[in-house]
Amino acid sequence: MLELRHITKGYAEGRKVLTDLSYHLPAGDYVAIMGESGVGKSTLLNLIAGLDTPDSGEIVIDGAAISSLDDDAATRLRRERFGFIFQAFHVLPHLTLAQNIALPLLLNGNAADARVVRMLEQVGLQGRGDHFPRQLSGGELQRVAIARALIHRPKLVLADEPTGNLDPDTACEILQLIRNEIKANGATGILVTHSHTAAATADRILNLTKDGLQAATPGGTA
């Protein structure tokens, strides 16, 4: 499903965060990526999502290099097949919660059906579909963003610290929801987290270091 081929990425001041990174993630795999702060975990997600471009190397989705797609094709790929859960919520303030969650369905030409109501229930916001973002706390806004990312049953779910604003009990429920949606839809998932508890909900844990992505060892630092 996802292949990273010799990815290198640095910043203007010359600091390299990813160097010659290669990895293959098959369809249906759900992995957690851990590592020290500043090692490039969020940068890697942004590259996979097409929100940034590598200095060198290729990112391949279902056999097609993202760099080979024109803007329209790349936008269509992200809209139809990707689900993003990032630390910034990007909830639209002029839309209700239900409208925010339904947005990916509408953009893909699908009806906003009963799944929106069900997703509101699954993130603990039942009965609040007509509310606006200004009426929500930070943790509630995060749950709206998570519901929106999953509503269209994406084939690639990218989650960057998705429970950072949630209390432990709610975080546990949301992590289980993310896992259930990934498995039910035969999707591939990548969870970036500092939390060992969150990482344990994935199929396996990878550690990102300057030497690349490696399987975490039991009792290791990943």
C-alpha positions as CSV (number, residue, x, y, z in Angstrom):
1,M,0.0,0.0,0.0
2,L,2.7,2.5,1.1
3,E,6.3,2.5,0.1
4,L,9.0,5.0,1.2
5,R,12.0,5.0,-1.2
6,H,15.2,6.6,0.0
7,I,13.4,9.6,1.5
8,T,15.6,12.6,2.6
9,K,14.3,15.8,4.2
10,G,16.1,18.7,5.7
11,Y,15.4,22.3,6.7
12,A,16.7,25.6,5.5
13,E,19.4,25.8,8.2
14,G,20.9,22.6,7.0
15,R,19.5,20.3,9.6
16,K,18.6,16.9,8.2
17,V,15.6,15.1,9.9
18,L,15.2,12.2,7.5
19,T,18.1,10.6,5.6
20,D,17.8,7.9,3.0
21,L,14.6,6.5,4.7
22,S,13.1,3.4,3.1
23,Y,10.2,1.3,4.3
24,H,7.3,-0.8,3.0
25,L,3.9,-0.8,4.7
26,P,1.5,-3.4,3.3
27,A,-2.3,-2.9,3.0
28,G,-4.1,-3.7,6.3
29,D,-1.1,-3.0,8.5
30,Y,-1.5,-0.6,11.5
31,V,1.7,0.6,13.0
32,A,2.7,3.1,15.7
33,I,5.8,5.2,15.2
34,M,7.6,6.4,18.3
35,G,11.0,8.2,18.8
36,E,12.6,11.1,20.4
37,S,11.3,14.7,19.9
38,G,12.7,16.3,16.7
39,V,13.6,13.0,15.0
40,G,11.1,13.7,12.2
41,K,7.9,11.8,13.1
42,S,5.5,14.6,12.2
43,T,7.6,15.5,9.2
44,L,7.3,12.0,7.9
45,L,3.5,12.1,8.2
46,N,3.4,15.4,6.4
47,L,5.4,13.9,3.6
48,I,3.2,10.9,3.3
49,A,0.1,13.1,3.3
50,G,1.5,15.2,0.5
51,L,1.5,18.3,2.6
52,D,5.3,18.6,2.1
53,T,7.7,17.2,-0.4
54,P,11.0,15.3,0.2
55,D,14.3,16.7,-0.9
56,S,14.9,13.4,-2.6
57,G,13.3,10.0,-2.9
58,E,9.8,8.8,-3.6
59,I,6.6,8.1,-1.7
60,V,4.6,5.4,-3.5
61,I,0.9,4.8,-2.8
62,D,-0.7,1.7,-4.4
63,G,2.1,1.6,-6.9
64,A,1.9,5.2,-8.0
65,A,4.6,7.8,-7.0
66,I,2.9,10.8,-5.5
67,S,5.5,13.0,-7.3
68,S,4.3,11.7,-10.6
69,L,0.7,12.9,-10.1
70,D,-0.5,16.3,-11.2
71,D,-2.2,18.6,-8.7
72,D,-5.7,17.4,-9.5
73,A,-4.8,13.7,-9.2
74,A,-2.9,14.3,-6.0
75,T,-5.8,16.2,-4.5
76,R,-8.3,13.5,-5.5
77,L,-6.1,10.8,-4.0
78,R,-5.9,12.6,-0.7
79,R,-9.6,13.5,-0.7
80,E,-10.8,10.0,-1.5
81,R,-8.3,7.6,0.1
82,F,-6.6,9.5,3.0
83,G,-7.9,10.3,6.5
84,F,-5.8,12.9,8.4
85,I,-5.8,13.3,12.2
86,F,-3.3,16.0,13.0
87,Q,-2.6,18.0,16.1
88,A,-4.2,21.1,14.6
89,F,-7.9,20.4,14.4
90,H,-8.8,22.5,11.3
91,V,-12.5,22.4,12.2
92,L,-14.4,24.9,10.2
93,P,-16.0,27.4,12.6
94,H,-19.0,28.4,10.3
95,L,-20.2,24.8,10.0
96,T,-22.0,22.7,12.6
97,L,-20.4,19.6,14.0
98,A,-22.5,17.3,11.7
99,Q,-21.5,19.4,8.7
100,N,-17.8,19.4,9.6
101,I,-17.9,15.6,10.0
102,A,-19.9,15.1,6.8
103,L,-17.5,17.2,4.7
104,P,-15.4,14.4,3.3
105,L,-18.5,12.5,2.2
106,L,-19.9,15.6,0.4
107,L,-16.5,16.4,-1.3
108,N,-16.4,12.9,-2.6
109,G,-20.0,13.1,-4.0
110,N,-21.6,11.0,-1.4
111,A,-24.7,11.7,0.7
112,A,-24.3,12.7,4.4
113,D,-26.1,9.7,5.7
114,A,-26.8,8.1,9.1
115,R,-23.1,7.3,9.4
116,V,-22.6,11.0,10.5
117,V,-25.0,10.5,13.4
118,R,-23.4,7.2,14.3
119,M,-19.9,8.7,14.2
120,L,-21.0,11.5,16.5
121,E,-22.2,8.9,19.0
122,Q,-18.9,7.0,18.7
123,V,-16.8,10.0,19.6
124,G,-19.2,10.8,22.5
125,L,-20.9,13.8,21.0
126,Q,-24.3,12.3,20.4
127,G,-27.1,14.9,20.1
128,R,-24.7,17.7,19.4
129,G,-24.7,17.7,15.6
130,D,-26.3,21.1,15.4
131,H,-23.8,22.7,17.7
132,F,-21.0,24.9,16.4
133,P,-17.2,24.6,17.1
134,R,-17.2,27.7,19.3
135,Q,-19.4,25.7,21.8
136,L,-16.8,23.0,22.2
137,S,-13.8,22.4,24.4
138,G,-10.4,21.6,22.8
139,G,-10.9,17.9,23.6
140,E,-14.3,17.9,21.9
141,L,-12.9,19.7,18.9
142,Q,-10.3,16.9,18.6
143,R,-13.0,14.3,18.6
144,V,-14.8,16.1,15.8
145,A,-11.6,16.1,13.8
146,I,-11.2,12.4,14.4
147,A,-14.7,11.6,13.3
148,R,-14.3,13.7,10.1
149,A,-11.1,11.9,9.3
150,L,-12.8,8.5,9.5
151,I,-16.2,9.2,8.1
152,H,-15.5,8.3,4.5
153,R,-13.7,5.0,5.3
154,P,-10.3,6.0,4.1
155,K,-7.8,3.4,3.0
156,L,-4.8,5.2,4.6
157,V,-5.2,6.8,8.1
158,L,-2.5,9.1,9.3
159,A,-2.8,10.1,13.0
160,D,-0.4,12.5,14.7
161,E,-0.9,12.4,18.5
162,P,-4.7,12.0,18.1
163,T,-5.5,11.9,21.8
164,G,-3.2,14.7,23.1
165,N,-6.2,16.7,24.4
166,L,-8.3,13.9,25.8
167,D,-8.6,12.5,29.2
168,P,-7.4,8.9,29.7
169,D,-10.8,7.2,29.5
170,T,-11.9,9.1,26.4
171,A,-8.4,8.6,24.8
172,C,-8.8,4.8,25.3
173,E,-12.2,4.8,23.6
174,I,-11.0,7.0,20.7
175,L,-7.9,4.8,20.2
176,Q,-10.1,1.7,20.0
177,L,-12.4,3.5,17.5
178,I,-9.5,4.4,15.3
179,R,-8.3,0.8,15.4
180,N,-11.7,-0.6,14.7
181,E,-12.3,1.7,11.7
182,I,-8.9,0.8,10.2
183,K,-9.5,-2.9,10.6
184,A,-13.2,-2.8,9.5
185,N,-12.3,-1.0,6.3
186,G,-9.1,-3.0,5.5
187,A,-7.1,0.2,5.7
188,T,-3.5,0.9,6.4
189,G,-2.8,3.1,9.5
190,I,0.1,5.1,10.9
191,L,-0.1,6.4,14.5
192,V,2.6,8.8,15.6
193,T,2.7,9.1,19.4
194,H,4.8,9.5,22.5
195,S,2.4,7.4,24.5
196,H,3.3,3.7,25.0
197,T,-0.3,3.1,25.9
198,A,-1.5,4.6,22.6
199,A,1.2,2.7,20.7
200,A,0.1,-0.6,22.2
201,T,-3.2,-0.4,20.3
202,A,-1.4,-0.7,16.9
203,D,-0.4,-4.1,15.4
204,R,3.2,-3.3,16.0
205,I,5.5,-0.4,17.0
206,L,8.3,1.1,15.0
207,N,11.0,3.3,16.3
208,L,12.2,6.3,14.1
209,T,15.9,7.1,14.6
210,K,18.6,8.7,12.5
211,D,19.1,5.2,11.1
212,G,15.5,4.8,9.9
213,L,12.4,2.9,10.9
214,Q,13.1,-0.2,12.9
215,A,10.9,-2.6,14.8
216,A,10.7,-1.7,18.5
217,T,12.2,-4.3,20.8
218,P,10.4,-5.4,24.0
219,G,11.5,-3.2,26.9
220,G,13.3,-0.9,24.5
221,T,13.1,2.9,24.2
222,A,10.6,3.0,21.3
